[in-house]
Amino acid sequence: MPLVYDPPVFRPPSEADSLILQVTIGCSHNRCTFCAMYRGKRFRTKTDEEIRSDVAEARAQYGANVRKVFLADGDAMCLSFHRLAAILELLNEAFPRLARVGIYANARDILSKTDDDLAALRRGKLKIVYLGLESGDDVTLAAVNKGVTVAEMVTAGTRARAAGLATSVMVLVGLAGVARSLVHARLSAEAINAMGASYTALLTYTPVDGTPLFGAIEHGAFAVPSPRESLVEIREFVSAVTIDTYFTCNHASNYLPLVGRLPRARTEMLACLDAALAGSIPLKPEFLRGL
Ligand code: SF4
């Protein structure tokens, strides 16, 4: 039976060359007011039999030399430690040259595992978790119904790092609206600092029709920062990051691409942002932005 995906399937840009294996369908939370990624999917976990069949089919289709695998969908880390360990064992058997497995995780998915569990998953070659912090501001997290607190995010990120996992942490520019834009930027940088994120990715909030936050915008209850206000927010964030982290702000949703290691590249990044704010560097036009 061919490897069948239940669309839509999302993966981080850095997993573009990975084999995608759907071990869960949808997102177990699925209630963030800004997110439409899995709204059309009823959450479920795939059965052991389905996963075994998918791995066997992937091996038949792609051969034994697969080196990178990404476990989808939205928060595949919600599977129990025993199920995740069994999946990693299957993957290591099917692909002897496997180098790394990546996964999307919610903070609570990580917090539900012990330190020993996380270390064992790391030994099974789970090497990177992608964590949607979205904001380091508890007011914003509560407003968008993220379902976790900043403290939980920080603990989850810190524990993952302590277990030897790399963490790629996403922050959504504009998610706090105009009113809390700079607070959101400062507190998000503080959360990144506190959890020691290996990678930090800034994406820019883009309203999606059909989501509660889109409705709030239409009713005038939420004001999305302008492109210029977004740059000021990013400037505040970049200024406040103090840890060594690989920073990317080059997602299709961003108005101005920035990539580099912070804090080393801070001066250049701030100069670039200032030039854009002064009008010397053009911003990406709206029609070229993507989610
Ligand atoms: S942002 Fe993440 S946790 Fe929230 S609904 Fe979307 S996929 Fe689920």
Residues whose N, C-alpha, C, O or C-beta is under 5 A from the ligand:
A	BS01	SF4	C27 H29 N30 R31 C32 C35 M37 G74 G132
